[in-house]
C-alpha cells in the first residue's frame, strides 16, 4: 500500500472530533504484522492508541491525531470532504493536510524500515505511535491521558516526532512548542 492510498482510506472515514471513525483500527491492522503491541486508552468517547514495537532502549514515538474539525457546509466544498480526490497533483479531502497524510506517511515509513531490517535483537531502541481522536477538540481525554498512563507505569517517550503542518510563510519555517506538549533542544553556536 502506498502513502497516498492509505491517506485516501483515512480521509474516507468521517472522523470529526472526537469520533475516530475506525481510523485507529485501520492503522492497528496495518501495523499488526510487524509485531507491534497495542494498547487502547479510550476515555469519554475519545479513542487513543499506544502502539509499541520493541521493549528496550530509547522510545522513538510518532504522535498524531485522527480527528478533524467539522467540515462546515458541504456546498462550500468543491467535492465531498470525505471523498478524497487528487487534483493537479494535490490531495484534497478533510484531514489531507492535518493530519491524515502525515499519519499515512509515518505508518508506511515504519513498515518499510521494519521490512528492510526485521525488528529483532538487531534493534537497540523501540518504535512507538501515540494516536488520539481528541486533538481538534478539548484535548483533555487524548494524548494527556496516554502520557499519564505511561508515566504511572514508569515508561517515557525519549523522542517524539509530530507531523503537524505548522508554518508561517513556507513549509518548514516554524518549530513550535506543542500546544499540549513540549520541545527540548540543545543549541550550540560557534
TITIDREN-351487 format. One record per residue (C-alpha): x, z, y. Coordinates in steps of 0.25 Angstrom, whole numbers, padded with zeros to 4 digits, always signed. Layout:
BEGIN
XZY ...
This chain:
BEGIN
+0000+0000+0000 +0005-0003+0014 +0005+0005+0026 -0005-0004+0032 -0014-0003+0020 -0014+0012+0019 -0016+0013+0035 -0028+0004+0033 -0034+0012+0022 -0032+0025+0030 -0039+0019+0042 -0051+0015+0034 -0054+0029+0032 -0062+0035+0044 -0055+0048+0045 -0060+0053+0058 -0055+0067+0061 -0055+0076+0053 -0060+0066+0041 -0049+0061+0033 -0058+0051+0026 -0049+0051+0014 -0036+0047+0020 -0028+0059+0014 -0034+0055+0001 -0029+0041+0002 -0015+0046+0007 -0015+0056-0005 -0017+0045-0015 -0007+0036-0009 +0004+0047-0010 +0000+0054-0023 +0008+0044-0032 +0021+0048-0024 +0020+0063-0029 +0014+0070-0016 +0008+0083-0018 -0005+0084-0009 -0012+0096-0003 -0025+0095+0005 -0026+0105+0016 -0040+0102+0021 -0047+0111+0032 -0061+0110+0039 -0063+0095+0036 -0049+0091+0039 -0041+0084+0028 -0026+0088+0027 -0015+0083+0017 -0002+0089+0014 +0006+0079+0004 +0020+0082+0000 +0030+0075-0009 +0041+0084-0014 +0043+0099-0013 +0057+0100-0008 +0065+0099+0005 +0060+0095+0019 +0046+0091+0020 +0044+0077+0028 +0030+0076+0032 +0022+0065+0037 +0010+0070+0045 -0003+0064+0050 -0018+0063+0050 -0028+0054+0044 -0039+0057+0054 -0043+0048+0066 -0050+0050+0079 -0065+0045+0079 -0066+0030+0082 -0076+0030+0093 -0086+0019+0094 -0083+0009+0083 -0088-0002+0093 -0076+0000+0101 -0066-0003+0090 -0062-0018+0087 -0065-0015+0072 -0069-0003+0063 -0060+0008+0066 -0059+0012+0051 -0057-0003+0046 -0042-0005+0048 -0038-0019+0054 -0025-0025+0057 -0026-0034+0069 -0014-0041+0075 -0004-0032+0067 -0011-0019+0071 -0019-0010+0062 -0032-0005+0068 -0041+0006+0064 -0044+0021+0067 -0031+0028+0063 -0022+0016+0063 -0013+0022+0073 -0016+0037+0072 -0012+0038+0061 -0016+0031+0048 -0006+0021+0049 +0005+0031+0050 -0001+0039+0038 +0000+0026+0030 +0014+0023+0034 +0018+0037+0030 +0011+0036+0017 +0017+0022+0014 +0031+0026+0018 +0031+0039+0009 +0026+0030-0002 +0037+0020+0000 +0048+0031+0001 +0044+0038-0011 +0042+0025-0019 +0057+0021-0015 +0062+0035-0019 +0053+0042-0028 +0051+0057-0024 +0059+0065-0033 +0071+0075-0033 +0078+0064-0024 +0069+0068-0012 +0074+0081-0005 +0062+0082+0004 +0047+0081+0004 +0038+0071+0010 +0024+0076+0015 +0012+0072+0022 +0003+0081+0031 -0010+0073+0034 -0023+0078+0041 -0036+0073+0045 -0036+0083+0057 -0027+0077+0068 -0036+0069+0077 -0046+0081+0077 -0044+0096+0080 -0032+0096+0071 -0033+0111+0066 -0036+0108+0051 -0026+0098+0049 -0011+0098+0050 -0011+0112+0055 -0018+0117+0042 -0008+0109+0033 +0004+0115+0040 -0001+0129+0040 -0004+0127+0025 +0011+0122+0023 +0016+0133+0031 +0009+0144+0024 +0016+0140+0011 +0029+0138+0017 +0030+0123+0018 +0035+0116+0030 +0036+0102+0035 +0050+0099+0039 +0048+0085+0045 +0035+0078+0050 +0032+0064+0053 +0019+0061+0060 +0016+0046+0062 +0007+0049+0074 +0006+0037+0084 +0010+0044+0097 +0017+0037+0108 +0016+0035+0123 +0021+0021+0127 +0026+0015+0114 +0027+0019+0099 +0037+0030+0096 +0039+0034+0110 +0034+0048+0108 +0038+0061+0100 +0027+0071+0101 +0025+0085+0096 +0013+0085+0087 +0000+0089+0093 -0001+0098+0081 +0013+0099+0077 +0027+0099+0082 +0040+0091+0083 +0054+0097+0081 +0066+0089+0085 +0081+0090+0088 +0086+0082+0100 +0101+0080+0101 +0106+0074+0114 +0120+0069+0115 
